[in-house]
Structure formats: C-alpha cells, structure tokens
C-alpha cells in the first residue's frame, strides 16, 4: 500500500501528540490501529519523504521528531479536520427545523454575496446570470440549482466564495430539489423565478443595496413557504425526503 495524504495527516497528528521521538515501528503500529493496511517499509518511505520536506527530523535510532514546520502543518491539518467536521455536521439536515436554520444561515451569506456581486461581478458573469434566469424547460430546472452558487462565485470575496462552495456543494443538489418541490407545492415557484430575475437585474445595474434587499426578500419567502408547507401537515414529508436523500 502506498502512503496517502490521509495517512500522512494521521502520522503527523500522532507524532505531534508524542513527547519524544517516534520510530517507524511505533508509527506502523499506530497506523494499523487506525485502520491502515500498511507495512513498516511503507511507513519508512513516508518518514523519509517527510524528512526531505523538512517536516520531520531524524534522530537516528531514537526515531524522528517533528520540525517547527512539521508542527505547524500538523496543527493546521487538525484545524482543517475540525472545520470540515463542523461543516459536515451543520449540513447534516434531519428535519424541518434544520432546513429552516439552513435557509436562515444562507440568508446571512447570500445577502452579502448579492451585494458584492453587484459591485464586483465581471461582464461575462453578468451575461451568464442573465442567461440562467431566462432559460426554460429542463434547463430552467438545472439553472435554479446553480443560480445561488453562481452569485456566490461572482462576489469575488474569498470568504463568501469558500462558504458558498460548501453551502452549494453538488452533494446537496438533492436539497435544492426538495426546496423546488416545496415551491411547486406552495404555488411559489413562479414568484421565486421572478425574484431571481429581479436580483440579476439589480446586480447588472450595479445596485448593491437593491441586490441585497431583493435577496433577503427572496430568502424570506423561501423560509416562509417552507414553514407553511411543514405546518400544513407535511413536516414528515421533509423529514422522509431528507432521510431518503442521505442528507440526514
């Protein structure tokens, strides 16, 4: 088995938690205990690679310790892992309350995304947004799923882009389809489509205040219609669909 980035992260974390040097045998034993089917020779090659990248320092037969850079990388990887776990937990939607909270969180991000897009979107992005809201048929279905993500990218704000990428990960397309289904059942989808066009018009006019206001109106409507749908005896439908779509 060749070493992988996941294996490397696990080894760095293990070494970072030790008070003294770590040898190849101890490292192999730890990795096997963590589920890696790995030989001692593979671990030795991994350690040599870490040496070459100045992440570890060999102390001969005593083993290896992390360098200052190795400790920094291990700490960053630990933070990245916690952040990914936190996002995964936030996106594990189980019922209507989770779905509403998700939309409320989106409202806070997307209002700023719309404002930034009005100020920073490139001409080709404006063209693409206008195309997205004017499509029909099956293409319109697809564009509804991509619309909000596109605005996040057009914000050209690194923080907003990063969060938007997570909120609109393609694995959550099924969630977007659930929201569209709610829009259809609540007879709100045509209104939502018009709101999309109005948002794009404000962004194209470089009207940041208008784009932000219209995005808040749009998300408020989605939240309201989702609550109405659930309160009309359909909360179990949302719960079932979330579970069936592996979003729970």
C-alpha positions as CSV (number, residue, x, y, z in Angstrom):
1,X,0.0,0.0,0.0
2,X,1.3,3.4,-0.9
3,X,1.1,6.2,1.5
4,X,-1.7,8.7,1.0
5,X,-2.4,12.3,2.2
6,X,-4.9,10.9,4.8
7,X,-2.2,8.6,6.1
8,X,0.3,11.4,6.2
9,X,-2.1,13.6,8.2
10,X,-2.7,10.8,10.7
11,X,1.0,10.2,11.2
12,X,1.8,13.9,11.7
13,X,-1.0,14.2,14.2
14,X,0.3,11.1,16.1
15,X,3.9,12.5,16.1
16,X,2.6,15.9,17.3
17,X,0.9,14.2,20.3
18,X,4.1,12.4,21.4
19,X,6.6,13.9,23.8
20,X,9.6,12.1,22.4
21,X,10.9,10.7,19.1
22,X,8.7,8.2,17.1
23,X,10.2,5.2,15.3
24,X,9.0,3.5,12.1
25,X,7.7,0.5,14.2
26,X,5.7,2.6,16.6
27,X,4.3,4.7,13.7
28,X,3.3,1.5,11.8
29,X,1.6,0.1,14.9
30,X,-0.4,3.3,15.3
31,X,-1.4,3.5,11.6
32,X,-2.5,-0.1,11.6
33,X,-4.6,0.6,14.7
34,X,-6.3,3.4,12.8
35,X,-7.3,1.1,10.0
36,X,-4.4,1.5,7.5
37,X,-3.2,-1.8,6.0
38,X,0.4,-0.6,5.8
39,X,3.8,-2.2,6.1
40,X,6.7,-0.9,8.1
41,X,8.7,-0.4,4.8
42,X,5.9,1.9,3.5
43,X,5.9,3.9,6.7
44,X,9.7,4.2,6.5
45,X,9.3,5.6,3.0
46,X,6.7,8.0,4.2
47,X,9.0,9.2,7.0
48,X,11.9,9.6,4.6
49,X,9.6,11.8,2.4
50,X,8.7,13.9,5.5
51,X,12.4,14.3,6.2
52,X,13.0,15.5,2.7
53,X,10.2,18.1,3.0
54,X,11.7,19.3,6.3
55,X,8.6,18.2,8.3
56,X,10.4,15.7,10.4
57,X,14.0,15.4,11.7
58,X,15.7,12.0,12.1
59,X,17.5,11.4,15.5
60,X,19.0,8.1,14.2
61,X,17.9,5.0,16.1
62,X,15.8,7.1,18.5
63,X,13.3,7.8,15.8
64,X,12.1,11.1,14.5
65,X,10.5,14.3,15.8
66,X,8.6,17.0,14.1
67,X,10.4,20.1,13.0
68,X,8.8,23.5,13.7
69,X,7.3,23.4,10.2
70,X,6.0,19.9,10.8
71,X,4.3,21.0,13.9
72,X,2.7,23.9,12.1
73,X,1.5,21.7,9.3
74,X,0.1,19.2,11.9
75,X,-1.7,22.0,13.7
76,X,-3.2,23.3,10.5
77,X,-4.4,19.9,9.4
78,X,-6.0,19.4,12.8
79,X,-7.9,22.7,12.4
80,X,-8.9,21.8,8.9
81,X,-10.3,18.5,10.1
82,X,-12.3,20.2,12.8
83,X,-13.6,22.7,10.4
84,X,-14.6,20.0,7.9
85,X,-16.3,18.1,10.7
86,X,-18.2,21.2,11.8
87,X,-19.4,22.0,8.3
88,X,-20.4,18.3,7.8
89,X,-22.5,18.4,11.0
90,X,-24.1,21.7,10.0
91,X,-25.1,20.3,6.7
92,X,-26.5,17.1,8.1
93,X,-30.1,18.2,7.9
94,X,-32.5,15.9,9.6
95,X,-35.9,17.7,9.9
96,X,-37.7,20.9,9.0
97,X,-36.1,22.8,11.8
98,X,-32.6,22.0,10.4
99,X,-33.9,23.0,7.0
100,X,-35.2,26.4,8.2
101,X,-31.9,27.0,10.1
102,X,-30.0,26.2,6.9
103,X,-32.1,28.8,5.0
104,X,-31.6,31.4,7.7
105,X,-27.8,30.8,7.5
106,X,-28.0,31.1,3.7
107,X,-29.8,34.4,4.0
108,X,-27.0,35.9,6.0
109,X,-24.4,34.8,3.5
110,X,-26.3,35.4,0.3
111,X,-27.4,39.0,1.1
112,X,-23.7,39.8,1.2
113,X,-22.9,37.7,-1.8
114,X,-25.6,39.6,-3.9
115,X,-24.2,43.0,-2.7
116,X,-20.6,42.0,-3.5
117,X,-21.7,40.6,-6.9
118,X,-23.3,43.9,-7.8
119,X,-20.0,45.6,-7.1
120,X,-17.6,43.0,-8.4
121,X,-19.2,40.7,-10.9
122,X,-17.3,40.5,-14.3
123,X,-19.2,41.2,-17.5
124,X,-19.1,37.6,-18.6
125,X,-20.6,36.6,-15.2
126,X,-23.4,39.1,-15.6
127,X,-24.1,37.6,-19.0
128,X,-24.2,34.1,-17.6
129,X,-26.5,35.2,-14.8
130,X,-28.9,36.8,-17.2
131,X,-28.9,33.6,-19.3
132,X,-29.6,31.5,-16.3
133,X,-32.8,33.3,-15.3
134,X,-34.1,33.4,-18.9
135,X,-33.8,29.7,-19.7
136,X,-36.9,27.4,-19.7
137,X,-37.8,23.7,-19.7
138,X,-35.4,21.2,-18.3
139,X,-32.6,23.8,-18.5
140,X,-34.5,26.1,-16.2
141,X,-34.6,23.3,-13.6
142,X,-30.8,22.9,-13.7
143,X,-30.3,26.7,-13.6
144,X,-32.4,27.1,-10.5
145,X,-29.9,24.7,-8.7
146,X,-26.9,26.7,-9.9
147,X,-28.2,30.3,-9.5
148,X,-27.3,31.0,-5.9
149,X,-23.9,29.3,-6.2
150,X,-23.1,31.5,-9.2
151,X,-23.8,34.7,-7.3
152,X,-21.5,33.5,-4.5
153,X,-18.7,33.0,-7.0
154,X,-19.4,36.3,-8.7
155,X,-18.9,38.1,-5.4
156,X,-15.2,37.7,-5.7
157,X,-14.9,37.7,-2.0
158,X,-12.8,34.8,-0.9
159,X,-14.7,34.2,2.3
160,X,-18.1,34.3,0.6
161,X,-16.8,32.1,-2.2
162,X,-15.5,29.5,0.2
163,X,-18.7,29.3,2.3
164,X,-20.8,29.3,-0.9
165,X,-18.9,26.3,-2.2
166,X,-19.8,24.4,0.9
167,X,-23.4,25.6,1.1
168,X,-24.0,24.6,-2.6
169,X,-21.8,21.5,-2.8
170,X,-23.1,19.3,-5.6
171,X,-23.9,16.7,-3.0
172,X,-26.6,19.0,-1.7
173,X,-28.3,19.3,-5.1
174,X,-31.0,17.0,-3.8
175,X,-31.7,19.5,-1.0
176,X,-32.2,22.2,-3.7
177,X,-34.6,19.9,-5.5
178,X,-36.5,19.5,-2.2
179,X,-36.8,23.3,-2.0
180,X,-38.0,23.5,-5.6
181,X,-40.6,20.8,-4.8
182,X,-41.8,22.9,-1.8
183,X,-42.0,26.0,-4.1
184,X,-44.2,24.0,-6.5
185,X,-46.5,22.7,-3.8
186,X,-46.8,26.2,-2.3
187,X,-47.5,27.7,-5.7
188,X,-44.5,29.9,-5.2
189,X,-42.0,28.8,-7.8
190,X,-43.0,31.3,-10.5
191,X,-42.6,34.1,-7.9
192,X,-39.2,32.8,-6.9
193,X,-38.2,32.7,-10.6
194,X,-39.3,36.4,-11.0
195,X,-37.3,37.2,-7.8
196,X,-34.3,35.6,-9.5
197,X,-34.7,37.9,-12.5
198,X,-35.1,40.9,-10.3
199,X,-31.9,40.1,-8.3
200,X,-30.0,39.7,-11.5
201,X,-31.3,43.0,-12.8
202,X,-30.1,44.8,-9.7
203,X,-26.7,43.1,-9.9
204,X,-26.4,44.0,-13.6
205,X,-27.3,47.6,-12.7
206,X,-24.6,47.6,-10.1
207,X,-27.3,48.4,-7.5
208,X,-25.7,46.8,-4.4
209,X,-28.5,48.0,-2.0
210,X,-31.2,46.7,-4.3
211,X,-29.5,43.4,-4.9
212,X,-29.0,42.8,-1.1
213,X,-32.6,43.8,-0.3
214,X,-34.1,41.6,-3.1
215,X,-32.0,38.6,-1.9
216,X,-33.3,39.0,1.6
217,X,-36.9,39.2,0.3
218,X,-36.3,36.0,-1.8
219,X,-34.8,34.0,1.1
220,X,-37.5,35.3,3.5
221,X,-40.1,34.0,1.0
222,X,-38.4,30.6,0.8
223,X,-38.3,30.3,4.6
224,X,-41.9,31.4,4.9
225,X,-43.1,28.9,2.3
226,X,-41.1,26.1,3.8
227,X,-42.6,26.8,7.2
228,X,-46.1,26.9,5.7
229,X,-45.5,23.7,3.9
230,X,-44.3,22.0,7.1
231,X,-47.1,23.4,9.2
232,X,-49.7,22.2,6.8
233,X,-49.1,18.6,7.9
234,X,-46.1,18.0,5.7
235,X,-43.2,18.1,8.2
236,X,-43.0,14.3,7.8
237,X,-42.5,14.7,4.1
238,X,-39.5,16.9,4.5
239,X,-38.1,14.5,7.2
240,X,-38.6,11.5,4.9
241,X,-37.1,13.1,1.8
242,X,-34.0,14.3,3.8
243,X,-33.5,10.8,5.1
244,X,-34.1,9.1,1.7
245,X,-31.7,11.6,0.0
246,X,-28.9,10.8,2.5
247,X,-28.9,14.4,3.7
248,X,-29.6,13.3,7.3
